[in-house]
């Protein structure tokens, strides 16, 4: 066993990145197992696996952790930028109160535990930093200890105790919020995160149902059907003018195709292909003749393209009014089947108001759609490439913002790299929502950044602190660890009850995002996102995260003052 440990230690010394990916393999594998309704998840599993691997000795650079975390938090912000800025206002007061309640209960819990168990100010601050996973408390508490006027040796001892308390409690401080937000909260609410995330997404979309990957509607709005003409004196113009949204796309006469023109006259026995709204097709078909099955030569391919509406005279008009601005010849054979704004679907109706930058989904033959797009805007070409210039600039600016420091009574307050990257992601995501042709990032690429960034971040954290944490627990016993569990869970549970019964949160996905953000619990939020399957929890998380980053940082001097 000792020889195997030495072998691993030498391997990880030569290539510490191997330890990182091994932790991800083991952690994500462990996280898949389900025990009843409980599932650890890949993030918490990676942290535990990293702590175990760290016992053989791993030295990994913090720069890797910082890069992974910046990728994760920027991608989260980018996904939810448009929705975040629409949600700001008085409705954000609930999230702000959540963060305030957690910070206050966190302070009271730490001070109560410190006094009951006669902990010095250093250990108390370490409990706060690790149990609440706010590393900035180490710095703010250390500075406050220096101002107490105590002998230098005593100050240095308490500053060392800050690190001890932090090392012992940080690991459960990361796992505890995952357990509460992903497992306990859904049980408490009586509904799952996923089902409520779908419900909230539908509400945000105004009731518009968006098909998921691999889904197709059983009753599509636009259909094509073939009919044998039995009525005399029918013309293409007559059929199309009598129906609201129907076009004649193919004519077969005696087994041969006939050119389709507006003034073409149909003969009994002709076979025609009608395309249009399902209800209108049925009504038009009854006037034409009898429906037939597959007819050779009637095949027609339609394309569905998203078009950014840049035509200025469309802005502020209704869908019906915009349609009237286009001539019948231009819009012939093209159907508006969807409308979205800043990445969110908009209920499509004749009286829906169009904004500049909205994205219209058009359906028709390639030539017809190109003709309409040339009149109204620019076709969004789907691609698999990410705009690296755009997003690298976004991350760089976010890290630059994170370097800024504002001092409040001698206490340094900063967004840090995480807060800066989140803010930048929100801004760049909002810009992309307004200008969809710029800043492309396919959903698969964004998901990879979120999943790999967060799991890698917590794995590196476990590799760096795992050995010290276990050694400290062995030296000081389990008491300090259990006190850290209390500091982690009590404020979360109190805030959960406050959110449910005072703030009246009734959607589990939104509640989970707000609760994770109020603790700045990025690992918990990552697991909440995985459960949700969409970006619904991100907006409440972003608001509470920003407020909590400031409030929890302020706890350092307060713990030193009252503990």
C-alpha positions, 0 to 999 in steps of 0.5 A: 500500500505504501509503495502504491501511494509513493507511485501515485505521489511521484506520478502526480508530482510529475503531472499534477493535472492527472490528479485533477482529471482523475478526481473528476472521473471518480467524483462524477462516477460516484455522483451518479449513484442514487440512494432513494431521493438522495444523489450526491452529484458530480460537483460534490463527488469531485470534491470528495474524490479530490480530498481523498487523492490529496492524501498522497500529496498533490501540488497544483497551481492556483492559476488553474483553479482561477481559470476554471472558475472564471470560465464557469461563472462567465458562462453562467452570466452569459446564459442569463444576461437578458433575463437578469436585466429584465428582472431588476427592479422592485421584484429583486427586493426578495432576493436582497432580503434573502442574502441579508437574512443569511448573512445576519443568521450566519453572524449570529450562529458563529458568535453563539458557537464561539461563546458556547465553546469558548473559541478564540477570535481567530478560530471563530473567524476561521469557522465563518470563513470555511463554514460559509465558504467566504475566503475573503473573511480570512483577510478582513478578519486578519486585518481586524485582529491586528487592530485589537492592540494585543501582543504580537505573539497572541495576534499571530496565534489567532491569525494562525487559528483562522487558517486552522478553522478555515481548513477544517470547515471549508470542505463541508461548507461546500458540500452542505449547501449542495445537500440542502439546495438539491436534496432537502429543499425539493423535499421541503417544497414537495416539488422537484427542481426540474418540474418547477424550472420547466413551469417557470420557463413556460411562464417567462415565455408567456405560455409558449411551449418550446420543443426540447432537443429531439422533440417535434410537435404532434400537430404542427401548425404548418403542414403540407397536403396533396389533393386531387382537383374535382371542382371546375374553374379553380385557379391558384389565385382563387384558392390562395385568396379564399384561404387565410394562410395557404399557398399552392406549391406544386401542380401535377397534370397527367403525371407531369409537373406544371409551373405554378403561377398566380394566374394558373387555372386548374383542371379536374384531375390535377393533383396539387400540393397545398402548404399552410396553416393546418386549419386553413389547409383542411378548409381549402382542401374541402373546396378543392377536391379529395385528399390523396396520399403520397404523390411522386414528384410532389416532394418539397423541402421547407427550411426554418430560419431565424431572422434578426429584424433590423428593419426600422419601420417594424419597431413598435408595430404589431405583427399584423401591421408589419405583415401589411408593410410587405407586398403579397409577392414578397411574403408569398409562401413564407410563414412566421412560426415563432418570435423571440426577444433577447433569447426568450420566446414571445407569444405570437399573435397578430397584436404582438408588438415587434421590437428592433432586434427581435428574432423571427422564425420563418418557414418556407422554401429556401428561395422564399425565405431568402426573399423575405429575409432580404426585406426585413433583416439578416438570417442567423446562420446556426454554427458550431463555432464560438466567437472567441474574440468576443468571449475572451474579451468578456472574461478579461474585462470581468477579471479586470473589474474583479481587481477593483477594491473599495474600502468601507471603514478600512474594510476592503470590498471587492467583487473578486474574479468571480463577481467580476466575471459574473457581471461581465458575463451578464453584460455580454449576454445582454448585448448578445441578446440585443445583437444575436449575430454577435458573440456566438456561443452554441449551447453545447459549448456553454454547457461544457464551460459550466460543467467542466469549470465548476467541477474542475474548480472544486476538484482543485480546491479539494486537492489543495486543502484536502491533506491539510484539512484531514491532518487538522481534524486528526490533530484537533478532533472532530469538535471543530469540524462539527461546529463547522457543520452547524455554522454551514447548515443553521443559517441555510435552514433558517433562510430556507424557512424565511424564504418559504413562509415570509418571502413566499417563494413557491417555485423550487428552482427559483428558490434554490437559485436564490438560496445558493446565491445568498451563500455564494455557494457556487458548487450548490448552484452548479448542481441546481443548474444540472437539476433544472436543465435550463437557466431559470435559477440563474437570475435569482442566484446572480442577484443574491450572489452579488449582495452576499459577496459584500455582506459575507465579506463584512462578517470578518471584522464583526466576528472579531468584534463580537466573538 
